[in-house]
């Protein structure tokens, strides 16, 4: 056999080696498959991770304490879902979409997360806030009704309307199970192939204007092509320079009052959500799942550290809650506080959400600024963030609304 000829076995070996080299070359030159890390498993981060996963991306979701934990802004028992937003119609539109998405996920997951309670906006007189809210509700055909004090007495004899001149009633408003919802989102994310890790994440290695990985508190690191930091009040801790003065995290004391034995007048579905502004303000919900009648005094301006501050209600807020209950709901004035919570808000300077790229790291997204109204929007905001991350933004007009603003809170 001539020396320059190959037998069949030798030919296959050479051809196989050449094919292997070619395949390796192609893999080396191809772009790596996109992968995301989402830090924060609350309302914004959990839904973003779930949407990215459903869009086919490999995703790792990281939270320092776990979904629905007691330190999280999304970790309370209940949160309100309402369409009334004065003249900020963007959020009215989003809530109407969110209603449908929450109900669809309830059906998908086989668990109840939404209770349609209705909502009373109580005021001494008709004002601009009520006027603009009603105008938006009418525009988007959201059922609503203006009620007089006499009508309030007839419908809700368990409430004393003293000092109330008018109310705006939104019958389709409701209550969402917040802690349970966060857990449900995380479970769905994992069932669909997402990876979840408990750990405190910090910025890891960089390559030019890109973040390469995040470092976890156990000494490990996780690499990705895109990173979403949706860690609520912790954003200022992870990014102290960029987020300086951009968020304010006041505490909020929440009380659940017991109801008299055999008295279901203050329980779902016999009483709606309510909110009322005086010099400070109050809001609350009917008893859901027999946990107690919720009363929340608002207006607190004390900054709160979500990691280290103890979650003990203040005597001042206890008195405020009791005084309000004695006035507005006399049948509950001698009832005990059966549960209490201390949570925090994460207010942005204009109370719009924050969805923006890090100014120096092009593959890092900052997501937060729930501003006391973010939870309900999770299913819609999560898709919006996911589409921004993957470069399929369908709403470019919203970019300046959610941009990290130049303004800052006073030091």
C-alpha positions, -999 to +999 in steps of 0.1 A: +000+000+000+014+034-009+027+054+020+005+084+012-028+064+014-048+059+046-068+028+055-104+033+066-097+031+103-069+058+100-091+080+079-119+079+105-095+088+133-082+118+113-116+129+102-129+126+138-101+146+152-106+173+126-143+175+133-136+177+170-112+206+165-138+223+142-165+219+169-143+232+196-134+262+174-171+269+168-179+267+205-151+289+214-161+316+189-198+314+198-213+338+223-220+321+257-257+313+263-274+341+282-278+334+319-292+357+346-287+361+384-315+378+402-307+390+437-338+394+459-368+370+461-395+396+470-423+410+448-400+424+422-371+399+421-392+367+424-415+377+395-385+389+374-368+355+379-399+336+371-405+356+339-369+352+327-371+315+334-404+312+314-386+330+286-361+302+285-332+317+303-311+298+329-317+318+361-303+317+396-324+335+422-306+345+454-320+359+487-302+365+520-332+352+541-356+334+518-389+342+500-415+359+522-391+363+552-400+386+580-374+412+572-386+417+536-409+446+525-429+419+508-430+396+538-462+406+556-494+386+557-514+408+533-510+436+508-537+457+490-544+456+453-562+487+441-568+505+408-572+540+423-540+561+418-552+597+414-538+609+381-510+583+378-528+563+352-498+541+343-504+522+376-541+520+371-535+503+338-509+480+353-532+470+382-560+461+358-536+438+340-522+425+373-557+415+384-560+391+355-525+378+360-529+371+397-561+352+390-544+332+362-516+322+385-541+312+412-556+288+387-521+276+376-508+270+411-540+258+427-538+282+456-559+312+466-539+345+469-566+371+461-597+382+481-620+407+465-629+429+494-637+463+480-621+496+493-634+527+510-615+559+506-627+581+535-624+619+536-639+649+554-649+664+520-646+657+483-611+668+473-587+668+443-573+634+452-607+618+451-617+637+420-586+626+400-589+590+413-626+588+402-618+603+368-592+576+362-614+548+374-642+561+351-618+564+322-608+528+325-643+516+334-634+505+369-665+502+390-667+529+417-693+548+437-695+580+457-711+574+491-726+598+516-723+595+554-759+582+555-751+555+529-720+545+549-742+541+580-767+520+561-741+497+545-716+495+573-733+500+607-702+486+624-683+517+614-688+551+630-687+577+602-682+607+626-661+634+608-664+616+574-681+637+548-678+615+518-663+581+506-653+567+473-660+530+471-640+507+447-658+473+448-632+453+428-603+462+451-589+434+471-563+418+494-533+397+483-516+371+505-481+387+504-459+362+522-476+332+507-475+348+473-437+353+475-433+316+484-456+305+456-436+325+430-403+310+442-418+275+442-431+279+407-397+293+396-379+262+409-405+238+394-398+253+360-360+247+363-348+278+381-321+276+407-325+291+442-298+300+467-299+313+502-270+338+507-260+374+509-248+385+475-222+412+469-205+425+437-178+401+425-153+404+397-155+429+369-143+428+334-142+464+320-178+477+321-193+444+329-199+424+361-186+388+358-200+373+390-215+379+424-198+367+456-219+349+482-215+349+519-205+312+519-174+320+499-188+308+465-195+329+435-220+327+406-213+339+371-238+352+346-242+374+316-269+396+332-276+406+368-307+420+384-305+435+419-341+437+431-333+437+468-356+464+480-342+484+510-309+465+506-302+482+473-286+511+492-263+486+511-252+468+479-247+500+460-239+527+486-225+552+461-251+549+433-281+547+456-270+573+481-301+594+489-322+576+463-343+555+488-358+562+522-368+533+543-393+544+570-407+518+595-444+509+596-462+494+626-491+471+617-517+458+641-543+430+640-572+435+664-592+405+676-629+405+669-656+397+695-666+360+698-692+351+672-690+385+655-681+384+618-689+420+609-652+429+607-642+398+587-640+391+550-664+394+531-685+416+554-663+447+555-640+462+529-605+476+529-604+512+541-581+542+541-584+576+557-563+607+558-561+629+588-530+647+600-511+614+596-534+587+582-547+551+586-556+522+565-565+486+570-583+454+559-610+431+572-599+400+590-586+375+564-583+339+574-593+348+609-560+366+616-576+398+630-588+432+618-559+451+603-551+486+613-521+505+601-512+540+613-491+557+586-469+588+585-440+574+604-407+590+594-382+570+614-356+554+592-354+516+596-325+491+591-340+459+576-311+438+589-305+450+625-335+469+638-358+450+661-394+446+649-411+457+681-441+480+678-438+514+694-461+525+723-469+556+704-482+537+674-501+513+697-519+543+711-526+557+677-541+525+665-562+520+697-575+556+695-585+552+659-602+519+665-622+534+695-634+562+673-641+545+640-649+509+651-664+511+686-672+474+689-635+467+687-623+493+713-618+467+741-605+439+719-568+429+722-541+432+696-538+396+686-508+401+662-485+429+652-458+434+626-431+460+620-421+463+584-404+490+562-412+508+530-386+516+504-396+550+490-381+565+459-378+602+456-409+605+433-426+572+444-422+557+409-405+523+407-368+522+398-358+501+368-325+512+354-290+500+344-261+505+367-243+537+355-209+519+353-219+482+348-238+477+316-251+442+324-263+451+359-299+462+365-312+481+396-348+474+404-367+487+435-384+517+449-417+499+456-428+530+476-456+512+495-475+502+463-452+477+446-464+443+456-496+442+436-477+450+404-453+421+407-466+400+378-466+430+354-434+446+366-416+412+365-423+408+328-414+444+321-380+440+338-373+407+321-380+422+287-356+451+295-329+426+304-333+404+273-335+435+250-372+431+240-386+462+257-422+467+245-427+500+264-398+523+257-419+553+268-417+540+304-379+542+305-378+578+317-405+571+343-385+544+359-351+559+354-329+564+385-336+601+392-310+628+399-330+640+429-321+627+463-336+627+498-319+651+522-290+637+541 
